[in-house]
Amino acid sequence: MLAFILVLGAAAVVGGCRNTVQGVEWVTDDNGQLCKVEDVDKDGCCAVGKGRGYSCQGCDSEPKSETANCCDIYETCVSCCMSPVNLHHRVDGLGKRRALYPLYRKVETTDVFRYCRARCRTSSRSVHHQNRYKRGSHLFCYGSQLD
C-alpha cells in the first residue's frame, strides 16, 4: 500500500514517485515536476535539478480565452494543475464532482496527482461531440469551468 504525503497540493509517494508514464518526450512526477523522459531516476521521480516544478509552459492562462486553463501537452497540464496557484480550480472542480464520483468524495483525502491526471485527460472542452478534437493545440484542460 502506498503512503501519501500532501505537500503544497502535490501527493508524493514515500520512497519514490508515480509519474505520467505515457509521454514519449515528457514526464510529470507526483511532486509536480516536469522533466524529459531520460531525466527520470530509478525511483520514477524527475532527477534533482532536471525537472521544472509546476510548469505551465504551453498553457493558456488568459481567463477569457477559449482555451483558458488548457495546455498543449498532457504532462504540462498535469504539472500546472498541481500548482498551489491553481488550488482554486481543484477545489471548484472537486466540489462539482464529489456527489457523483467516489474518487472525489473527500477533498482533504483526494490524491492531487490522480485528480490532475484524470482532469487533464478527460476534458469535454477539448472535443466536439465527444469524438473529435477541436483544434491542434491546447487539448488538455484542468480548469474548473470546463464542464
JOCOR-V445752 format. One record per residue. N is the residue number from 1. RES is the residue in one small letter. PSI is psi in radians with two decimals (999 if undefined). BURIAL is # if it has 24 or more other ideal C-beta (glycine too) atoms within 12 Angstrom, else .. D_FIRST is the distance of its C-alpha to the first C-alpha in whole Angstrom. Layout:
# JOCOR-V445752
N&RES&PSI&BURIAL&D_FIRST + N&RES&PSI&BURIAL&D_FIRST
This chain:
# JOCOR-V445752
1&m&2.41&.&0 + 2&l&2.43&.&4 + 3&a&2.32&.&7 + 4&f&2.52&.&10 + 5&i&2.19&.&13 + 6&l&2.05&#&16 + 7&v&2.00&.&19 + 8&l&0.68&.&22 + 9&g&0.06&#&21 + 10&a&2.46&#&18 + 11&a&2.24&#&14 + 12&a&2.38&#&13 + 13&v&2.26&#&10 + 14&v&2.17&.&11 + 15&g&0.16&.&12 + 16&g&-3.10&.&13 + 17&c&2.63&#&14 + 18&r&2.74&#&13 + 19&n&3.03&#&17 + 20&t&-0.31&#&19 + 21&v&-0.79&.&20 + 22&q&-0.37&.&23 + 23&g&2.55&#&25 + 24&v&-0.65&.&28 + 25&e&-0.65&.&29 + 26&w&2.70&#&27 + 27&v&2.48&#&23 + 28&t&2.27&#&21 + 29&d&3.04&#&18 + 30&d&0.18&#&16 + 31&n&0.04&#&18 + 32&g&0.15&#&21 + 33&q&2.28&#&23 + 34&l&2.24&#&25 + 35&c&2.95&#&26 + 36&k&2.62&.&28 + 37&v&-0.71&#&26 + 38&e&-0.18&.&27 + 39&d&0.22&#&26 + 40&v&2.26&#&22 + 41&d&3.12&.&21 + 42&k&-0.34&.&19 + 43&d&0.01&.&16 + 44&g&0.04&#&17 + 45&c&2.71&#&18 + 46&c&2.30&#&22 + 47&a&2.54&.&24 + 48&v&2.24&.&25 + 49&g&-0.09&.&29 + 50&k&-0.39&.&28 + 51&g&2.80&#&27 + 52&r&2.04&#&28 + 53&g&2.29&#&26 + 54&y&0.91&#&26 + 55&s&2.27&#&29 + 56&c&0.32&#&31 + 57&q&2.21&.&34 + 58&g&0.15&#&35 + 59&c&2.60&#&34 + 60&d&1.98&#&37 + 61&s&0.13&#&36 + 62&e&1.99&.&40 + 63&p&-0.58&.&40 + 64&k&-0.05&.&42 + 65&s&2.64&.&42 + 66&e&-0.50&.&41 + 67&t&0.48&#&38 + 68&a&2.34&.&37 + 69&n&0.55&#&33 + 70&c&2.61&#&33 + 71&c&2.77&#&32 + 72&d&-0.25&#&34 + 73&i&2.33&#&30 + 74&y&-0.83&#&27 + 75&e&-0.62&#&25 + 76&t&-0.67&#&28 + 77&c&-0.80&#&27 + 78&v&-0.81&#&23 + 79&s&-0.80&#&24 + 80&c&-0.75&#&27 + 81&c&-0.64&#&25 + 82&m&-0.22&#&23 + 83&s&2.43&#&26 + 84&p&-0.51&.&26 + 85&v&-0.27&.&30 + 86&n&0.28&#&28 + 87&l&-0.70&#&27 + 88&h&-0.60&.&29 + 89&h&-0.73&#&29 + 90&r&-0.77&#&25 + 91&v&-0.79&.&26 + 92&d&-0.80&.&29 + 93&g&-0.72&#&27 + 94&l&-0.68&#&24 + 95&g&-0.66&.&27 + 96&k&-0.45&.&29 + 97&r&-0.25&#&26 + 98&r&-0.76&.&24 + 99&a&-0.48&.&26 + 100&l&-0.58&.&26 + 101&y&2.17&.&22 + 102&p&-0.57&.&19 + 103&l&-0.55&.&17 + 104&y&0.26&#&20 + 105&r&-0.79&.&20 + 106&k&1.99&.&19 + 107&v&-0.73&.&20 + 108&e&-0.35&.&19 + 109&t&0.05&.&15 + 110&t&2.28&#&16 + 111&d&1.94&#&14 + 112&v&-0.72&#&17 + 113&f&-0.80&#&16 + 114&r&-0.77&#&15 + 115&y&-0.85&#&19 + 116&c&-0.66&#&21 + 117&r&-0.81&#&20 + 118&a&-0.74&#&21 + 119&r&-0.76&#&24 + 120&c&-0.47&#&25 + 121&r&-0.44&#&25 + 122&t&0.81&#&27 + 123&s&2.24&#&29 + 124&s&-0.27&.&32 + 125&r&-0.26&#&35 + 126&s&0.02&#&35 + 127&v&2.72&.&36 + 128&h&2.27&.&39 + 129&h&0.55&.&39 + 130&q&0.27&.&35 + 131&n&0.07&.&36 + 132&r&2.31&.&38 + 133&y&2.50&.&37 + 134&k&-0.69&.&40 + 135&r&3.01&.&40 + 136&g&-0.20&.&39 + 137&s&2.96&.&37 + 138&h&0.88&#&35 + 139&l&-0.27&#&33 + 140&f&1.99&#&30 + 141&c&2.51&#&30 + 142&y&-0.20&#&28 + 143&g&2.73&#&30 + 144&s&-0.34&#&30 + 145&q&0.22&.&34 + 146&l&-0.55&#&33 + 147&d&999&.&33
